[in-house]
């Protein structure tokens, strides 16, 4: 089996086979000494899962993982040691990898490749398999039997198309991935370019770093973490001894060790073997030796001088009277070795070439020997370079080797630093092409309505940008935002970090790394699935009971993470900018009605810059009211449905049109004789409306609720509590009497309309108000047309007070029908509370004009077939 060292073990507790997931009957099973893979004897010959010690060598394209802060993941298993995650652990935010805090250094960089990063243009349409952590009801695509388990790490899943299979079956699945049921919605990874060398993965995927600090590489594990001692603490046997093992100078410097438990009378070879296993190395133990040092020496930085101390390598018992408790494991020097050279420009075919190197082999001689084996013998070796790639789980680091570098010395240096790193290091032959660096950085929060030159000057003053490598490629004047194109990695990183701490006119700037999405017509025929209409997803993690966080994670897994934008990180504009060249796309907004309005407003402002100027918008309601979500059949609010089925519903939804309205506030006529601009009035405040606009009691309740939430935001994380506060606020207003009809005048389509005795006046665009109530009512009326969301008309309704509003919400009454029209002028004679789509404020006396906004918007309505299922 691939890389495993199986031995027969006596079972002391109920145990399951990692191959077939069945219970192992009897007292004996077979366990891998390195990665803990457990198997029936009969299943040994079918083991296809490679051991953790060789996993790194099987990676096709090294892609680092993107770890958020550590958390608790119940009933999940570690990919490295295969044990359950009973203590805080890490999970990758982009793929399904789960790993213990002290196993993270042994995970290889085998994350999904979600974009091209300027190194190799690989064909990414192969399945990306990840083992385990499937639900126990998962069924194998090949044999149709159950392949998931809640007892062990077992079963395989493709992280693009979601296909499931047994470890023994997945090898016969066709390697090409079709992206599965969601293929039309997924942004194809080979259409996304992102030059990401210096940025952390969290920045590349715009994942906000949680308040909980992510442990630094230095803190990944030390002797005190529960993980590294979990196997050892059980050994209370006095004939055994626990030792600290360091795997090189780097581990000594950071005081990072692994603990091993060995018999007190163990031979040197046994200890070396146990030490190698602790570091997931399955090499011949004859090639390694142990060096000892005292605890005082451990604290000294002068590690290098001790490396050549005489080694205690005799094969008698290691332990004498005063046994040191800390050892370094070292590789013995060799006169020649076989190394693998990977050809970076090849898409398929030969994976690597094995080459024997000796003490005279240099980078140049290696390139010279490799080129003929790749059929490139006619080319000059000057056109190629040798790149050393360290495939760490958190970062893939590349280093070009000097032409005269002695390869054996290089290998010796790597092993001296850390023998574990040797397992994760590869050498690539790469063509010397002029690499293009182009980092796109969105910078928002700037003063609006300035020119590109003025923005450049502000950025020069505030961020000291170097204009020879930084240029402003796009300007969004209305929003006070620019996109910078930066041709130097270190400058991009410097600007990104500085933007976070910079304010202009007391307003903080925000920076977002933006991927380039290239969906050219040329690509449509070759690389992109037919009917490709990627889904741009906006999630407001603050909406509705904070369910947004889990949705962000789920959608990143189901789609390409470059399609998912967090609205608290720069708003909707970075998402629309990234998709500006996509010929056809749809939008999913996860949030309350306010969030939907925010995204529709941003779309209205930027639509003339989009290749797809009228994308259809679907809603996943997360807020409290969600009236628009109800009307479009998306429901009253998200309550934990399977995110996959949500995406299928979006794919099958029907396109409908909806009116939007512009509200001008305090639109006074220009004063007489204002030629010189001296008496120019304040420009009117403009608000966009999708659902409804309320004046009077309805807005007053919204305002009180809004103030309560501002004061104690932590309490407002459930719809039930939010509704309770609304009721409480309403009860306080029952006895109030007002005469709103005396304080305002209404004109509809140029005609004065007399108002009845009311306390609230509401303009409605959709047949749902105040969390689902029908304010207009369903009975027919000769005076008015039947309301529709795309008829270019607004309905005007009055309410007499809180009790009346309660009756409307209870379905006992409707509002008082007042008018229907397409142009309204309201005159306020005194300050009055106003709310538009749930956003309330007090409006000063003056004029309010409501008229149709630009083009109708395309919304997605959940299809009826889906409703019945």
C-alpha positions in Angstrom: 0.0 0.0 0.0 1.1 3.6 -0.8 3.7 4.5 1.9 2.1 2.8 4.9 4.1 0.8 7.5 1.4 -1.6 8.7 1.8 -3.8 11.7 -0.6 -6.1 13.6 -1.9 -4.5 16.8 -4.1 -5.8 19.6 -7.4 -3.9 19.9 -8.5 -2.7 23.3 -11.6 -0.8 22.3 -14.2 -0.9 19.5 -12.4 0.0 16.3 -13.5 0.6 12.7 -11.7 0.0 9.4 -10.6 3.1 7.6 -10.9 1.3 4.3 -14.4 -0.3 4.3 -15.7 1.6 7.5 -17.0 -1.7 9.0 -16.4 -2.7 12.6 -13.2 -4.8 13.1 -14.3 -8.0 14.9 -11.8 -9.9 17.0 -8.8 -8.6 18.9 -6.4 -7.8 16.1 -6.2 -5.2 13.4 -3.5 -3.7 11.2 -2.4 -0.1 11.9 0.0 2.2 10.1 2.8 3.2 12.5 3.1 6.7 10.8 -0.5 7.9 10.1 -2.7 5.6 12.3 -4.6 4.1 9.3 -6.5 1.1 10.7 -7.5 -1.8 8.6 -9.0 -5.3 8.5 -6.5 -7.9 7.3 -8.7 -8.6 4.3 -8.8 -4.8 3.4 -5.0 -4.4 3.4 -4.6 -5.2 -0.3 -7.2 -2.6 -1.3 -5.8 0.3 0.6 -5.5 3.2 -1.9 -5.2 6.1 0.5 -1.5 7.3 0.7 0.1 7.6 4.1 0.6 11.2 5.4 4.4 10.7 5.0 4.2 10.6 1.2 1.0 12.8 0.6 3.1 15.8 -0.3 4.9 14.0 -3.1 1.6 13.2 -4.8 0.3 16.8 -5.0 -0.2 17.9 -8.7 -0.2 21.7 -8.2 0.9 23.0 -4.8 -1.7 25.4 -3.4 -1.5 26.6 0.2 -4.4 26.3 2.6 -6.3 29.2 4.1 -6.7 28.6 7.8 -9.1 30.8 9.9 -8.7 31.0 13.7 -8.8 27.7 15.6 -12.3 26.4 16.5 -14.1 23.3 17.8 -15.3 20.9 15.1 -17.4 18.1 16.5 -17.3 14.7 14.9 -14.6 15.6 12.5 -11.3 13.9 12.0 -7.7 15.2 11.3 -6.5 14.6 7.8 -2.9 14.1 9.0 -3.1 11.8 12.0 -6.7 10.5 11.3 -7.8 11.0 15.0 -10.9 12.9 16.0 -10.7 16.6 16.6 -11.4 16.7 20.3 -9.4 19.9 21.0 -9.4 23.2 19.1 -8.4 22.6 15.5 -8.0 24.4 12.2 -10.1 24.1 9.1 -9.3 25.5 5.7 -11.8 28.2 4.6 -11.5 27.1 0.9 -11.4 23.3 1.0 -12.6 20.6 3.4 -9.3 20.1 5.2 -9.5 19.7 9.0 -6.4 19.4 11.0 -5.2 19.4 14.7 -3.2 22.5 15.7 0.0 20.4 16.1 -0.6 18.5 12.9 -0.8 21.6 10.7 2.9 21.6 9.9 2.5 18.1 8.4 -0.5 18.9 6.2 0.6 19.4 2.6 -0.3 22.2 0.3 -3.1 20.4 -1.6 -5.8 23.0 -1.5 -8.2 23.7 -4.4 -6.7 25.7 -7.1 -9.2 28.5 -7.5 -7.2 30.8 -9.7 -4.2 31.1 -12.0 -1.3 32.9 -10.2 1.0 33.5 -13.1 3.3 30.5 -12.4 1.7 27.7 -14.4 -1.4 27.6 -16.5 -2.6 24.2 -15.4 -5.7 22.5 -16.6 -7.8 22.6 -13.4 -10.6 20.4 -14.6 -9.6 17.3 -12.7 -11.5 16.2 -9.7 -10.0 17.6 -6.5 -10.4 14.7 -4.0 -10.5 15.2 -0.2 -10.8 12.3 2.1 -13.3 11.9 4.9 -15.6 14.0 7.1 -18.6 13.0 5.0 -22.0 12.4 6.4 -22.7 8.8 7.4 -25.5 8.7 4.8 -23.1 9.5 1.9 -23.3 7.1 -1.0 -20.6 6.0 -3.4 -21.0 7.1 -7.1 -19.4 3.8 -8.3 -20.8 1.0 -6.2 -23.8 2.9 -4.8 -23.1 1.7 -1.2 -22.6 3.9 1.8 -19.1 5.5 1.8 -19.4 8.0 4.7 -18.8 7.4 8.4 -19.1 9.3 11.6 -16.6 6.9 13.3 -13.5 7.3 11.1 -11.9 9.4 8.4 -13.2 7.6 5.3 -14.7 8.1 1.8 -13.7 10.6 -0.8 -15.4 13.8 -2.1 -14.5 16.0 -5.1 -14.4 19.5 -3.8 -15.6 21.0 -7.1 -18.5 18.7 -8.3 -19.3 17.1 -4.9 -19.2 13.5 -6.3 -18.7 10.9 -3.5 -16.8 7.6 -3.6 -15.1 4.9 -1.5 -11.3 5.2 -1.3 -11.2 1.9 -3.2 -13.6 3.1 -5.9 -12.5 6.7 -6.6 -9.5 5.6 -8.6 -11.8 4.3 -11.4 -13.8 7.5 -11.6 -13.0 9.5 -14.8 -10.4 12.1 -13.8 -12.1 15.0 -15.7 -14.4 17.0 -13.4 -17.6 18.6 -14.9 -18.2 20.8 -11.8 -21.5 18.9 -11.2 -25.0 20.3 -10.8 -23.8 23.9 -10.1 -21.5 24.0 -13.1 -23.3 27.0 -14.7 -23.0 29.0 -11.5 -19.3 28.3 -10.7 -16.7 30.9 -11.8 -14.3 28.6 -13.7 -10.9 28.8 -11.9 -8.9 29.1 -15.1 -10.7 32.3 -15.9 -9.5 34.0 -12.6 -6.0 35.6 -12.4 -4.6 36.6 -9.0 -1.0 37.3 -8.4 -0.8 36.6 -4.8 2.7 35.9 -3.8 3.1 38.0 -0.6 -0.5 38.1 0.5 -1.9 35.8 3.1 -4.5 33.4 1.8 -7.1 35.2 3.9 -6.4 38.5 2.1 -6.5 36.8 -1.4 -10.0 35.4 -0.7 -11.1 38.6 1.2 -11.9 36.6 4.4 -12.0 38.9 7.3 -9.7 37.9 10.1 -11.7 37.1 13.1 -11.3 39.1 16.3 -9.7 36.0 17.7 -6.0 36.2 16.6 -4.7 33.5 14.3 -1.7 31.8 15.9 1.5 32.7 14.2 3.6 30.1 12.4 5.8 30.2 15.5 3.0 29.2 17.8 1.7 26.3 15.7 2.8 23.8 18.2 5.1 23.4 21.1 5.4 20.8 23.8 2.5 22.3 25.7 -0.2 22.0 23.1 -2.6 19.2 23.9 -2.1 17.6 20.5 1.6 16.8 20.7 1.2 15.1 24.1 -2.1 13.4 23.5 -0.6 10.0 22.6 2.2 10.2 25.1 0.4 11.1 28.3 -1.4 7.8 28.4 2.0 6.1 28.9 2.3 5.9 32.7 4.4 2.7 32.5 7.6 3.2 34.5 9.5 1.1 31.9 8.9 3.8 29.3 10.4 7.2 29.0 9.1 10.4 27.3 11.6 12.3 25.1 11.5 15.7 23.4 12.5 15.4 19.7 13.5 18.4 17.6 13.8 18.0 13.8 16.4 20.6 13.1 17.8 24.1 13.9 14.5 25.8 13.1 12.6 23.7 15.7 15.3 24.3 18.3 15.1 28.1 17.7 11.3 28.1 18.1 11.3 25.5 20.9 8.9 23.3 18.8 9.3 19.6 19.6 7.4 16.4 19.3 7.1 14.0 22.3 7.8 10.3 21.9 7.5 7.5 24.4 10.1 4.7 24.2 11.2 1.8 26.4 14.0 2.9 28.9 16.2 0.2 27.5 15.5 1.1 23.8 18.3 0.8 21.3 19.4 3.8 19.3 17.7 2.6 16.2 14.4 2.2 17.9 14.5 5.8 19.2 15.4 7.1 15.7 12.5 5.1 14.2 10.1 6.5 16.7 11.4 10.1 16.1 11.0 9.7 12.4 7.4 8.5 12.8 6.6 11.5 15.0 7.6 13.7 12.1 5.7 11.6 9.5 8.9 10.5 7.8 9.0 6.9 6.5 12.7 6.8 5.4 15.3 4.2 6.3 16.3 5.0 9.9 19.9 4.0 9.0 20.2 7.4 7.2 19.4 9.4 10.4 21.1 9.8 13.8 20.3 11.5 17.1 22.3 14.4 18.6 21.9 15.2 22.2 22.2 18.6 23.9 21.6 20.0 27.4 18.7 22.1 28.4 21.1 25.1 28.7 22.3 24.7 25.2 18.6 24.7 24.1 18.3 28.3 25.2 21.4 29.4 23.4 21.1 30.6 19.8 24.5 29.2 18.9 23.0 26.0 17.4 25.3 25.9 14.4 28.5 25.4 16.4 27.1 22.3 18.1 26.1 20.6 14.9 29.6 19.2 14.4 30.0 17.9 18.0 31.0 14.3 18.2 27.8 12.3 17.8 26.9 9.5 20.1 25.9 6.9 17.5 26.9 3.6 19.0 24.2 1.0 18.9 24.1 0.3 22.6 21.2 1.6 24.8 20.8 5.3 24.3 20.1 5.9 28.0 22.6 5.9 30.8 22.4 7.3 34.3 21.6 10.9 33.4 19.4 10.6 30.3 19.0 13.9 28.4 15.3 14.5 27.7 15.8 16.5 24.5 17.4 15.3 21.2 17.8 16.6 17.6 17.3 14.1 14.8 19.7 14.7 11.9 20.2 13.3 8.5 23.6 11.6 7.9 25.6 13.3 5.1 25.5 11.4 1.7 27.9 11.4 -1.2 25.1 11.2 -3.8 21.3 11.3 -3.8 18.4 10.9 -6.3 16.2 14.0 -6.6 13.0 14.6 -8.5 12.8 17.5 -11.0 9.3 18.6 -12.0 8.9 20.2 -15.5 6.8 23.3 -14.8 5.6 23.9 -18.3 4.2 20.4 -18.9 0.4 20.2 -18.5 0.2 16.4 -18.5 2.4 13.4 -19.3 5.6 13.1 -17.3 5.1 14.1 -13.7 8.8 14.3 -12.8 12.3 13.1 -13.7 14.5 11.3 -11.2 18.1 12.4 -11.4 21.2 11.2 -9.5 23.3 14.1 -8.1 26.7 14.0 -6.5 29.0 16.5 -4.7 30.0 18.2 -7.9 26.4 18.6 -9.3 25.4 22.3 -9.6 22.1 23.9 -10.6 23.5 24.4 -14.1 24.6 20.7 -14.5 21.2 19.6 -13.3 19.4 21.7 -15.9 21.8 20.5 -18.6 21.0 16.8 -17.8 17.2 17.4 -17.5 16.5 19.3 -20.7 17.4 16.3 -23.1 15.1 14.1 -21.1 12.3 16.5 -21.7 13.0 16.7 -25.5 14.4 20.3 -25.1 18.0 19.5 -25.9 18.3 22.1 -28.6 17.6 24.9 -26.2 20.2 26.9 -24.3 20.4 26.2 -20.6 20.5 30.0 -20.1 16.8 30.0 -20.9 15.9 27.9 -17.8 16.2 28.2 -14.1 15.8 25.8 -11.2 13.2 26.8 -8.6 13.0 25.3 -5.1 9.4 25.2 -3.9 8.6 24.7 -0.2 5.1 23.3 0.0 4.1 24.4 3.5 0.4 24.0 4.5 0.0 27.8 5.0 2.4 29.1 2.3 4.0 27.9 -0.9 7.4 29.6 -1.1 9.5 29.7 -4.2 13.2 30.4 -4.5 15.3 30.5 -7.6 18.6 28.7 -7.1 21.9 30.3 -8.1 23.5 28.7 -11.2 26.6 27.6 -9.3 24.8 26.3 -6.2 25.9 22.8 -5.2 22.7 20.7 -5.0 23.9 18.3 -2.3 24.8 21.2 -0.1 21.4 22.7 -0.7 19.7 19.4 0.4 22.0 19.3 3.4 21.0 22.9 4.4 17.3 22.1 4.1 17.6 19.0 6.3 19.7 20.9 8.8 17.0 23.5 9.1 14.2 20.8 9.4 14.2 17.2 8.1 10.4 17.5 7.8 10.8 20.3 5.3 12.7 18.0 3.0 9.5 16.0 2.5 7.7 19.2 1.5 10.4 20.6 -0.9 10.4 20.2 -4.7 12.5 21.3 -7.5 11.0 22.7 -10.8 12.7 23.5 -14.1 11.1 26.7 -15.2 11.5 28.7 -18.4 13.1 32.2 -17.9 10.1 34.2 -19.1 9.6 37.7 -18.0 7.1 37.3 -15.3 4.3 39.9 -15.3 3.2 41.1 -11.9 -0.2 42.8 -11.7 -1.9 43.1 -8.4 -5.3 44.8 -8.4 -6.2 46.6 -5.1 -9.5 48.2 -4.5 -9.3 51.3 -2.2 -12.6 52.7 -0.9 -13.4 55.4 1.7 -11.9 58.3 -0.4 -13.7 61.7 -0.9 -16.2 61.3 -3.7 -16.4 63.2 -7.0 -12.6 63.7 -7.6 -10.6 63.1 -10.7 -8.0 60.3 -11.2 -5.2 62.8 -10.8 -6.7 64.1 -7.5 -7.1 60.6 -6.2 -3.4 59.8 -7.2 -2.3 62.9 -5.3 -4.2 61.9 -2.1 -2.7 58.4 -2.3 0.8 59.9 -2.8 0.4 62.1 0.3 -1.3 59.5 2.5 0.3 56.2 1.4 3.5 57.5 -0.4 2.7 55.4 -3.4 5.4 54.9 -6.0 3.8 56.0 -9.3 6.4 54.1 -11.4 4.8 50.8 -10.2 1.3 52.0 -9.1 -1.3 53.4 -11.4 -5.0 54.2 -10.9 -6.8 51.8 -13.4 -10.5 52.5 -12.5 -12.2 55.4 -10.8 -15.6 55.2 -9.1 -16.1 58.9 -8.4 -19.7 58.7 -6.9 -18.5 56.1 -4.4 -15.1 57.6 -3.6 -13.2 54.5 -4.7 -10.4 53.6 -7.0 -8.7 50.4 -8.2 -4.9 50.5 -8.2 -2.9 48.3 -10.5 0.5 47.5 -8.9 3.4 45.9 -10.7 5.5 45.1 -7.6 4.6 42.6 -4.9 6.3 44.3 -2.0 4.7 47.7 -2.9 1.3 46.0 -3.2 1.7 44.4 0.3 3.0 47.7 1.8 0.0 49.7 0.4 -2.5 47.0 1.5 -1.3 47.0 5.1 -1.0 50.8 5.3 -4.6 51.4 3.9 -6.0 49.6 6.9 -4.6 52.3 9.3 -5.2 55.4 7.1 -8.0 57.9 7.4 -8.8 60.7 4.9 -11.1 63.5 6.1 -11.7 61.4 9.3 -13.0 58.5 7.2 -11.1 55.2 7.3 -9.9 53.8 4.0 -10.5 50.1 3.2 -8.5 47.9 0.9 -9.5 44.7 -0.9 -7.4 42.5 -3.1 -9.4 41.9 -6.3 -9.0 39.0 -8.7 -9.1 39.6 -12.4 -11.9 37.7 -14.0 -11.4 37.1 -17.7 -14.3 35.5 -19.5 -13.4 36.3 -23.1 -15.6 35.2 -26.0 -12.6 33.1 -27.1 -12.7 31.2 -23.9 -16.4 30.5 -24.2 -15.8 28.0 -26.9 -12.8 26.3 -25.3 -12.5 26.5 -21.5 -15.8 27.6 -20.1 -18.8 25.4 -19.7 -21.6 26.3 -22.1 -24.4 28.5 -20.5 -21.8 29.7 -17.9 -23.5 32.4 -15.9 -21.5 32.7 -12.7 -23.2 33.7 -9.5 -21.9 36.7 -7.7 -22.7 36.2 -4.0 -22.9 39.1 -1.4 -23.2 38.1 2.2 -23.9 40.5 5.1 -22.5 38.6 8.1 -24.2 41.0 10.5 -27.7 40.3 9.2 -30.3 38.1 11.0 -28.9 36.2 13.9 -25.3 36.2 12.5 -26.1 33.2 10.3 -24.1 35.0 7.6 -20.7 33.6 8.9 -21.8 30.0 8.3 -23.2 30.8 4.9 -19.9 32.5 3.8 -18.1 29.3 4.7 -20.7 27.0 2.9 -20.8 29.1 -0.3 -17.0 29.3 -0.5 -17.0 25.4 -0.4 -19.8 25.0 -3.0 -18.6 27.6 -5.5 -15.3 29.3 -6.3 -14.4 31.5 -3.2 -13.6 34.3 -5.6 -17.4 34.7 -6.2 -18.2 35.3 -2.6 -18.0 38.9 -1.2 -18.5 39.9 2.4 -20.4 43.2 2.5 -18.6 44.4 5.6 -15.4 44.4 3.6 -15.8 47.4 1.2 -19.5 47.0 0.4 -20.9 45.7 -3.0 -18.5 47.6 -5.2 -15.5 45.3 -5.1 -17.7 42.4 -6.2 -19.3 44.3 -9.1 -15.8 45.6 -10.2 -14.4 42.0 -10.2 -17.4 40.9 -12.4 -17.4 44.0 -14.6 -16.1 42.1 -17.6 -18.2 39.0 -17.2 -20.7 38.9 -20.2 -23.5 37.2 -18.2 -23.9 36.7 -14.4 -26.5 36.6 -11.7 -26.4 38.0 -8.2 -27.4 36.4 -4.8 -27.8 38.8 -1.9 -27.8 37.2 1.6 -29.1 39.7 4.1 -32.2 41.7 5.1 -34.2 44.1 2.9 -31.8 46.9 3.8 -28.9 44.8 2.4 -30.8 44.1 -0.8 -31.5 47.8 -1.2 -27.8 48.6 -0.7 -26.7 46.1 -3.4 -29.4 47.3 -5.8 -28.4 50.9 -5.3 -24.8 50.1 -6.0 -25.8 48.1 -9.1 -27.8 51.1 -10.3 -24.8 53.4 -9.9 -22.3 51.1 -11.7 -24.4 49.4 -14.3 -23.1 51.5 -17.2 -19.6 50.1 -16.4 -20.7 46.4 -16.5 -20.6 44.1 -19.5 -23.7 42.5 -18.1 -25.7 45.7 -17.2 -28.8 44.0 -16.0 -27.9 40.9 -13.9 -30.9 39.2 -12.2 -30.9 39.3 -8.4 -31.9 36.6 -6.0 -32.4 36.9 -2.2 -31.5 34.7 0.7 -33.4 36.6 3.5 -31.4 36.9 6.7 -32.9 40.0 8.3 -36.1 40.6 10.4 -38.7 41.9 7.9 -37.7 40.3 4.6 -40.8 41.6 2.8 -39.1 41.5 -0.6 -37.9 38.0 0.1 -41.5 36.9 0.9 -42.9 38.4 -2.3 -40.3 36.7 -4.4 -41.0 33.4 -2.6 -37.6 33.1 -0.9 -39.3 32.8 2.4 -39.6 34.8 5.7 -36.0 34.2 6.6 -33.2 31.7 6.4 -33.5 29.0 9.0 -30.5 26.7 8.2 -31.7 25.1 5.0 -29.0 23.2 3.0 -27.0 25.9 1.2 -26.6 23.5 -1.8 -30.4 23.4 -2.3 -30.5 27.2 -2.0 -28.1 27.4 -4.9 -30.1 24.9 -6.9 -33.3 27.0 -6.3 -31.4 30.1 -7.5 -30.4 28.3 -10.6 -34.0 27.3 -11.4 -35.6 30.7 -10.4 -37.7 32.7 -12.8 -36.7 36.2 -14.0 -39.2 38.9 -13.0 -39.1 42.7 -13.3 -39.6 45.1 -10.4 -40.1 48.9 -10.2 -37.7 51.0 -8.2 -38.4 54.5 -7.0 -36.4 57.6 -6.4 -37.3 59.8 -3.4 -36.1 63.4 -3.4 -36.1 64.9 0.1 -36.6 68.6 0.7 -36.6 69.4 -3.0 -37.2 73.1 -2.8 -37.4 75.3 -5.9 -34.2 77.2 -6.7 -34.5 80.8 -5.2 -35.1 83.7 -7.6 -32.0 85.5 -9.1 -29.6 82.7 -8.3 -27.5 83.2 -11.5 -24.2 83.6 -9.6 -24.9 80.5 -7.5 -25.0 82.6 -4.4 -28.5 81.6 -3.2 -28.2 78.0 -4.6 -30.2 75.7 -2.2 -28.7 72.5 -0.7 -29.0 69.8 -3.3 -31.9 67.5 -2.4 -31.1 64.3 -0.6 -31.9 61.3 -2.9 -33.0 57.9 -1.6 -33.8 54.8 -3.6 -36.8 52.7 -2.6 -37.7 49.1 -3.4 -40.4 48.1 -0.9 -42.1 50.9 0.9 -41.8 54.3 2.4 -43.7 55.3 5.6 -44.4 58.6 7.2 -45.7 59.0 10.8 -46.4 56.2 13.3 -44.9 53.4 11.2 -41.6 55.2 10.8 -41.6 56.2 14.5 -41.7 52.6 15.6 -38.9 51.8 13.2 -36.9 54.7 14.7 -37.4 53.5 18.3 -36.4 50.0 17.3 -33.3 51.3 15.5 -32.2 53.3 18.6 -32.7 50.2 20.8 -30.5 48.1 18.5 -27.8 50.8 18.3 -27.6 50.9 22.1 -27.3 47.1 22.6 -26.5 45.4 19.3 -25.5 42.1 21.0 -29.1 41.4 22.1 -30.5 41.7 18.6 -29.4 38.4 17.2 -32.7 36.5 16.9 -35.8 37.3 14.9 -38.0 36.4 17.9 -36.2 38.9 20.2 -36.4 41.6 17.5 -40.1 41.1 17.0 -40.6 41.3 20.8 -38.9 44.7 20.9 -41.1 46.0 18.1 -44.2 44.9 20.1 -42.9 46.6 23.2 -42.1 49.8 21.4 -45.6 49.7 19.8 -47.4 49.3 23.1 -45.8 52.4 24.4 -47.4 54.4 21.6 -51.0 53.1 21.9 -52.3 56.1 23.8 -50.6 58.7 21.6 -53.0 60.6 19.4 -51.7 62.5 16.4 -53.2 64.3 13.5 -50.8 63.4 10.7 -53.3 64.4 8.0 -53.1 68.0 9.3 -49.3 68.1 9.2 -48.8 66.9 5.6 -50.3 67.6 2.1 -50.3 65.0 -0.6 -50.3 65.5 -4.4 -50.7 62.4 -6.7 -49.9 62.8 -10.4 -50.4 66.6 -10.1 -53.8 66.3 -8.2 -54.3 67.3 -4.6 -55.6 64.3 -2.5 -57.6 64.9 0.6 -56.3 62.7 3.5 -58.6 61.0 6.0 -57.9 61.2 9.7 -54.7 59.0 10.0 -51.5 58.6 12.0 -49.4 57.0 9.3 -49.1 57.3 5.5 -47.4 54.4 3.6 -46.3 54.2 -0.1 -46.1 50.5 -1.1 -44.3 49.0 -4.1 -44.7 45.3 -3.1 -47.6 43.4 -1.6 -45.9 42.7 1.7 -45.3 45.2 4.5 -44.1 44.9 8.1 -42.9 41.3 7.9 -45.5 39.9 5.6 -48.8 41.8 6.2 -51.0 42.7 3.2 -51.6 46.4 3.8 -53.5 47.1 0.5 -55.8 44.1 1.0 -57.0 41.6 -1.6 -60.6 42.7 -2.3 -61.2 44.2 -5.7 -61.9 47.9 -6.1 -63.2 49.8 -9.1 -61.2 52.9 -8.3 -57.8 51.3 -8.5 -55.9 48.8 -10.7 -54.8 45.4 -9.1 -51.3 46.1 -7.8 -48.2 44.5 -9.4 -44.5 45.0 -8.6 -43.7 46.0 -12.2 -46.7 48.2 -13.1 -45.0 51.5 -12.7 -47.5 52.5 -9.9 -47.2 52.9 -6.2 -50.2 52.3 -3.8 -50.8 54.8 -1.0 -52.3 53.5 2.2 -53.2 55.1 5.6 -53.2 53.6 9.1 -55.0 55.2 12.1 -52.6 54.1 14.8 -50.7 51.3 16.5 -53.9 49.2 17.1 -54.8 49.4 13.4 -51.3 48.4 12.4 -51.5 45.4 14.8 -54.8 44.4 13.2 -53.3 44.6 9.7 -50.4 42.4 10.8 -52.8 39.9 12.3 -54.7 39.7 9.0 -57.9 41.2 10.6 -58.0 44.4 8.6 -56.3 46.2 5.7 -55.1 49.8 5.5 -57.2 52.7 4.2 -56.7 52.9 0.5 -55.9 56.5 -0.5 -54.4 56.6 -4.0 -52.4 54.9 -6.7 -50.0 56.7 -9.0 -46.6 57.2 -10.5 -45.6 60.7 -9.3 -46.1 62.0 -5.8 -45.3 65.2 -4.0 -45.7 65.3 -0.2 -45.4 68.6 1.7 -44.3 68.3 5.4 -45.5 71.3 7.5 -43.4 70.1 10.6 -40.6 67.5 11.3 -42.0 64.0 10.9 -40.4 60.5 11.2 -39.8 58.9 7.8 -38.6 55.4 6.9 -37.6 53.9 3.5 -37.2 50.2 3.4 -36.7 49.9 7.1 -34.2 52.8 7.4 -35.8 55.5 9.6 -34.9 59.2 10.4 -36.6 62.4 11.3 -37.3 64.6 8.2 -37.4 68.4 8.5 -40.3 70.4 7.0 -40.2 70.7 3.2 -41.0 68.7 0.1 -40.7 65.0 -0.6 -41.0 63.9 -4.3 -41.4 60.2 -5.2 -41.0 59.2 -8.9 -39.9 56.1 -10.9 -36.2 55.5 -10.8 -34.2 54.3 -13.9 -34.8 51.0 -15.6 -36.8 48.3 -13.7 -34.6 45.8 -12.0 -34.4 42.1 -12.9 -35.2 40.0 -9.8 -35.2 36.2 -9.4 -38.4 34.6 -8.1 -38.3 31.1 -6.7 -40.1 28.9 -9.1 -43.3 27.2 -8.0 -42.1 23.7 -8.7 -39.5 24.2 -6.0 -42.1 25.4 -3.5 -44.0 22.2 -3.7 -41.0 19.9 -3.0 
